[in-house]
Amino acid sequence: MIKVLVTGYLASESGKTILAASIISALRREGFDSIGFKPVGATELWFKPWILEESRKRRLVVTADSLVLEKASKFSVQIQVLNPVAGILAPIDPSKLGWVDSFFDFYYLVPPRRLGLLRLTSCLGSDITTVHAINQGVQDKLADPIAQVIEETASHLNPPPTPITIRDLEYIMDEEAAAIADTCLNHLEDREVIIIESNADIAAPTRKSLESKLVIVASHSIAAVVDGERYSKAVSLRSIGGKPWSINSRDALNLAKAKITINLTPKNEPLEGYEPEEINELIEEIKGLTRK
């Protein structure tokens, strides 16, 4: 199994999901058993409200990024395995906080505190186990229609969500989520090439994702390609408590240095992705790893 990590240089909208999906599609066209993997991810409900309907339909919390990777992977992986830790971020109503900036910042500076719904899927041996949670500490901080639609979605989930506190959510996301996600990465070890998408600009979402042979850091107009071993060493030097998700990709890239950079062109419709010839250098780098 060859692992390639794709992360963002920017905190949001780096284009890493479409780049990752384009790489998967290009490799599959050439006959490689390539799939996507999103260890940890969350979707902003305010910008993508349709994600609740999709979650109700599937009876699982799903994220927008995982749906893109699922399609690129030709639906060859169960979505709860492809994206083991999935959440929906709820928009806080500042009027419920008395318009006090410090109260508002409490939720927005630490995104896990805004998780309205969370799914955790573990893959131990042949057993795939899913649990859902609903954030009982945030429901009364949401506009009534938002709180109602989250409650409605929760009623469709299987298994039903367990109420959880903000403190417990923070603990799970910082201490347990990465290890849970890595059980599903182990479950996929028979695949030829796994394209792992990080969340936001996190250097690496889990410890096993840091074992990638190649790292691609995506930004507007450019992608930096970094040797996986050099990147891993850089992250280990900079990370806090051995947690690669404690630093951003910029810190790691500054130390590891890019071996090559690839120019990317803007798209009128970002979801159209890149044609194979547009990312040929990336594909050749990955194919080279499969021959070693």
ROMARFI-866512 format. One record per residue (C-alpha): residue in three letters; x, y, z. Coordinates in pm, 1 decimal. Layout:
N
 res       c1       c2       c3
 Ala        X        Y        Z
...
//
This chain:
292
 res       c1       c2       c3
 Met      0.0      0.0      0.0
 Ile    125.9    345.7    -96.9
 Lys     -9.2    635.1    107.6
 Val    -12.4    992.4    -23.6
 Leu   -117.5   1275.1    207.4
 Val   -288.8   1583.6     64.7
 Thr   -319.4   1878.3    299.8
 Gly   -396.5   2248.0    265.8
 Tyr   -165.3   2544.6    296.1
 Leu   -463.0   2762.0    388.2
 Ala   -703.6   2711.0    676.8
 Ser   -992.4   2673.8    428.9
 Glu  -1063.9   2659.0     56.7
 Ser   -716.0   2538.9    -42.1
 Gly   -864.7   2311.2   -307.1
 Lys   -728.6   1993.4   -152.2
 Thr  -1049.3   1789.4   -189.1
 Ile  -1078.8   1843.5   -563.3
 Leu   -705.6   1788.5   -608.8
 Ala   -722.6   1463.9   -410.3
 Ala  -1026.8   1345.5   -606.1
 Ser   -858.9   1433.2   -938.1
 Ile   -550.7   1230.2   -841.1
 Ile   -765.3    931.1   -744.7
 Ser   -957.0    947.7  -1074.6
 Ala   -638.7    980.4  -1282.4
 Leu   -478.4    680.8  -1111.2
 Arg   -789.9    470.0  -1151.4
 Arg   -796.6    551.6  -1524.4
 Glu   -448.9    399.2  -1545.0
 Gly   -559.7     81.2  -1371.0
 Phe   -447.9    149.4  -1015.1
 Asp   -669.0     44.6   -725.1
 Ser   -670.4    396.3   -583.0
 Ile   -915.3    523.7   -323.5
 Gly   -964.7    830.9   -108.1
 Phe   -953.6    846.9    268.9
 Lys  -1065.9   1136.9    487.4
 Pro   -971.4   1040.2    844.2
 Val  -1133.8   1337.9   1015.4
 Gly  -1370.9   1586.3    856.1
 Ala  -1658.0   1822.9    924.7
 Thr  -1897.8   2021.4    708.0
 Glu  -2024.8   2370.6    784.7
 Leu  -2401.6   2339.4    803.2
 Trp  -2458.9   2706.1    718.6
 Phe  -2280.8   2680.0    382.0
 Lys  -2395.6   2328.7    290.1
 Pro  -2736.8   2271.9    452.2
 Trp  -2810.0   1987.7    210.1
 Ile  -2563.0   1773.1    405.7
 Leu  -2834.5   1711.2    665.4
 Glu  -3069.3   1566.0    403.0
 Glu  -2787.7   1342.7    274.3
 Ser  -2716.8   1228.9    630.9
 Arg  -3085.2   1154.9    688.9
 Lys  -3101.5    957.4    365.9
 Arg  -2798.4    747.1    454.6
 Arg  -2885.4    733.5    825.6
 Leu  -2524.0    828.2    889.9
 Val  -2353.7   1161.2    949.1
 Val  -2161.7   1228.4    626.7
 Thr  -1948.4   1520.1    511.8
 Ala  -1929.9   1704.0    181.2
 Asp  -1563.0   1616.0    125.3
 Ser  -1623.3   1246.8    182.9
 Leu  -1896.1   1243.9    -82.4
 Val  -1652.1   1383.6   -339.7
 Leu  -1388.5   1124.8   -248.8
 Glu  -1647.5    847.2   -248.5
 Lys  -1744.7    933.7   -605.5
 Ala  -1381.4    951.9   -720.8
 Ser  -1321.1    612.1   -558.3
 Lys  -1610.1    471.7   -766.2
 Phe  -1808.8    391.9   -451.2
 Ser  -1568.9    104.4   -376.1
 Val  -1543.1    189.1     -3.8
 Gln  -1820.2    227.6    251.7
 Ile  -1843.6    597.0    328.2
 Gln  -1819.1    543.1    703.6
 Val  -1484.6    366.1    647.3
 Leu  -1362.5    622.7    395.4
 Asn  -1439.8    899.7    648.8
 Pro  -1438.9    743.1    998.5
 Val  -1469.9   1065.1   1199.3
 Ala  -1737.7   1291.7   1052.7
 Gly  -1908.6   1594.7   1198.8
 Ile  -2150.8   1871.6   1114.9
 Leu  -2053.9   2216.9   1240.3
 Ala  -2348.5   2422.6   1360.3
 Pro  -2369.9   2802.8   1322.7
 Ile  -2390.7   2973.1   1661.9
 Asp  -2660.3   3239.5   1707.5
 Pro  -2481.2   3538.7   1867.4
 Ser  -2807.4   3669.1   2008.1
 Lys  -2826.8   3356.3   2225.6
 Leu  -2492.6   3464.4   2373.3
 Gly  -2600.2   3821.0   2439.8
 Trp  -2380.7   3941.6   2152.7
 Val  -2074.9   3900.8   2378.3
 Asp  -1761.8   3855.5   2165.9
 Ser  -1575.1   3638.0   2416.3
 Phe  -1866.2   3393.2   2438.5
 Phe  -1889.8   3378.7   2059.0
 Asp  -1513.4   3323.7   2026.1
 Phe  -1536.0   3035.4   2271.8
 Tyr  -1717.6   2836.0   2003.6
 Tyr  -1550.4   2962.7   1687.2
 Leu  -1185.8   2949.5   1796.7
 Val  -1219.9   2579.1   1878.9
 Pro  -1437.6   2422.6   1604.7
 Pro  -1512.5   2093.3   1786.1
 Arg  -1720.8   2294.7   2032.3
 Arg  -1961.6   2370.5   1743.3
 Leu  -2008.2   2011.4   1636.3
 Gly  -2383.1   1963.4   1635.3
 Leu  -2358.4   1598.9   1529.4
 Leu  -2062.8   1360.9   1526.6
 Arg  -2006.8   1010.2   1391.7
 Leu  -1722.1    780.6   1494.3
 Thr  -1656.1    458.7   1302.1
 Ser  -1393.9    208.5   1415.1
 Cys  -1264.4    -78.4   1203.5
 Leu  -1122.3   -350.4   1428.7
 Gly  -1050.7   -663.6   1230.6
 Ser  -1360.3   -740.9   1028.1
 Asp  -1586.0   -550.3   1268.1
 Ile  -1699.8   -204.5   1160.0
 Thr  -1870.8    -23.9   1446.6
 Thr  -2038.6    316.2   1429.8
 Val  -2161.7    546.9   1705.6
 His  -2325.1    888.5   1678.6
 Ala  -2324.5   1176.5   1925.9
 Ile  -2526.0   1495.9   1956.9
 Asn  -2371.9   1797.9   2127.0
 Gln  -2608.4   1882.4   2409.9
 Gly  -2397.2   2183.5   2506.1
 Val  -2460.7   2371.1   2182.1
 Gln  -2826.5   2311.5   2098.4
 Asp  -2954.1   2605.2   2303.8
 Lys  -2695.3   2833.3   2140.3
 Leu  -2842.2   2779.9   1792.2
 Ala  -3125.6   2959.4   1617.3
 Asp  -3443.9   2762.0   1678.8
 Pro  -3486.6   2643.1   1315.8
 Ile  -3124.8   2518.4   1309.8
 Ala  -3163.9   2336.2   1641.1
 Gln  -3485.8   2177.0   1515.6
 Val  -3336.8   2049.3   1190.4
 Ile  -3039.9   1900.8   1376.9
 Glu  -3277.2   1724.4   1615.6
 Glu  -3478.8   1597.3   1319.7
 Thr  -3166.4   1464.3   1149.9
 Ala  -3058.3   1298.5   1474.8
 Ser  -3387.1   1106.6   1480.9
 His  -3297.6    943.4   1146.6
 Leu  -2947.0    829.8   1239.4
 Asn  -2857.5    466.7   1300.7
 Pro  -2753.1    405.0   1567.5
 Pro  -2931.8    689.4   1747.3
 Pro  -2695.3    957.2   1878.8
 Thr  -2586.2    972.5   2241.2
 Pro  -2600.2   1315.7   2410.9
 Ile  -2249.4   1441.2   2485.6
 Thr  -2095.8   1745.1   2654.6
 Ile  -1865.8   1998.2   2491.2
 Arg  -1583.6   1891.4   2721.7
 Asp  -1620.6   1527.3   2617.7
 Leu  -1633.2   1630.1   2250.9
 Glu  -1308.3   1823.0   2284.3
 Tyr  -1143.4   1525.8   2452.4
 Ile  -1259.4   1283.5   2184.6
 Met  -1142.8   1504.8   1898.2
 Asp   -801.1   1575.7   2051.4
 Glu   -722.9   1242.8   2215.6
 Glu   -924.1    964.1   2051.0
 Ala  -1043.2   1058.1   1701.7
 Ala   -708.4   1005.7   1528.4
 Ala   -659.1    657.5   1673.3
 Ile  -1015.6    561.2   1576.8
 Ala   -958.6    684.5   1220.7
 Asp   -633.1    490.0   1195.2
 Thr   -817.4    162.9   1259.7
 Cys  -1001.6    220.7    932.1
 Leu   -681.0    312.0    751.1
 Asn   -542.8    -24.8    864.1
 His   -862.1   -185.9    733.2
 Leu   -780.9    -52.7    384.3
 Glu   -421.3   -177.3    372.6
 Asp   -492.1   -412.8     81.9
 Arg   -555.6   -117.0   -151.7
 Glu   -281.9    -16.0   -394.0
 Val   -277.8    363.0   -348.8
 Ile   -460.8    556.8    -78.7
 Ile   -493.5    932.1   -117.2
 Ile   -540.6   1068.7    233.9
 Glu   -698.9   1411.4    264.4
 Ser   -620.4   1605.7    579.9
 Asn   -864.9   1847.8    736.5
 Ala   -809.7   2222.7    689.7
 Asp   -436.4   2307.5    710.8
 Ile   -356.7   2040.0    969.5
 Ala     -9.6   1896.1    908.8
 Ala   -142.1   1540.6    938.0
 Pro   -479.1   1425.7   1077.7
 Thr   -352.3   1100.0   1233.4
 Arg    -24.4    931.5   1320.5
 Lys    -52.3    666.7   1048.2
 Ser   -128.6    930.0    784.5
 Leu    212.4   1074.8    867.1
 Glu    365.7    751.5    733.9
 Ser    279.9    865.0    378.5
 Lys    549.1    825.3    115.7
 Leu    456.6   1156.1    -44.9
 Val    291.1   1472.5     83.6
 Ile    114.9   1729.6   -134.6
 Val     42.9   2071.3     15.7
 Ala   -228.0   2246.3   -186.9
 Ser   -285.6   2618.5   -213.7
 His   -438.9   2856.9   -463.1
 Ser   -258.7   2815.2   -797.5
 Ile     11.7   2576.8   -671.1
 Ala     80.3   2242.4   -507.2
 Ala    404.0   2168.0   -325.4
 Val    530.0   1807.8   -333.9
 Val    732.7   1698.4    -32.3
 Asp    919.1   1376.2     39.9
 Gly    714.2   1189.9    299.5
 Glu   1006.3   1100.6    523.7
 Arg   1135.7   1457.9    537.2
 Tyr    786.7   1586.4    607.7
 Ser    734.4   1333.5    885.7
 Lys   1058.5   1435.7   1054.3
 Ala    964.4   1803.3   1028.5
 Val    622.5   1739.7   1182.2
 Ser    775.1   1532.1   1462.6
 Leu   1013.6   1814.6   1547.3
 Arg    743.4   2081.4   1553.1
 Ser    440.1   1896.0   1690.3
 Ile    316.0   1915.0   2048.2
 Gly    298.6   1594.3   2247.9
 Gly    362.3   1382.6   1940.3
 Lys     31.8   1490.1   1785.3
 Pro     78.1   1576.7   1415.6
 Trp   -262.2   1747.9   1418.3
 Ser   -127.8   2004.3   1667.6
 Ile     57.5   2205.4   1398.9
 Asn    -26.5   2331.6   1051.0
 Ser    123.9   2233.3    719.3
 Arg    302.3   2567.2    678.9
 Asp    522.2   2496.0    980.3
 Ala    614.1   2153.5    843.7
 Leu    667.5   2271.6    486.3
 Asn    895.2   2551.5    597.3
 Leu   1126.1   2293.7    754.9
 Ala   1090.6   2002.3    512.8
 Lys   1103.0   2205.4    187.8
 Ala    928.2   2110.0   -135.2
 Lys   1104.7   1885.9   -385.2
 Ile    892.7   2020.8   -672.5
 Thr    597.5   2253.5   -718.6
 Ile    310.4   2213.7   -963.7
 Asn    112.3   2505.6  -1104.0
 Leu   -265.5   2470.3  -1085.0
 Thr   -512.7   2660.7  -1296.4
 Pro   -836.6   2813.0  -1162.3
 Lys  -1162.4   2643.6  -1254.1
 Asn  -1490.9   2807.5  -1350.1
 Glu  -1659.2   2520.7  -1168.2
 Pro  -1426.6   2381.2   -899.5
 Leu  -1606.9   2047.4   -875.5
 Glu  -1508.4   1966.7  -1233.8
 Gly  -1160.7   1875.5  -1108.6
 Tyr   -835.0   1859.1  -1302.6
 Glu   -772.6   1669.0  -1623.6
 Pro   -496.8   1403.3  -1601.5
 Glu   -259.9   1610.2  -1817.4
 Glu   -294.2   1906.0  -1579.0
 Ile   -160.3   1703.9  -1286.3
 Asn     62.4   1466.7  -1481.3
 Glu    372.7   1550.3  -1273.9
 Leu    189.3   1453.3   -955.9
 Ile     67.1   1129.5  -1108.9
 Glu    416.6   1037.9  -1229.4
 Glu    558.5   1102.7   -880.9
 Ile    304.2    864.2   -732.2
 Lys    351.0    600.6  -1002.8
 Gly    722.5    614.4   -933.3
 Leu    657.7    515.5   -573.0
 Thr    459.9    209.8   -681.3
 Arg    760.2     83.7   -878.7
 Lys   1001.1     93.8   -582.6
//
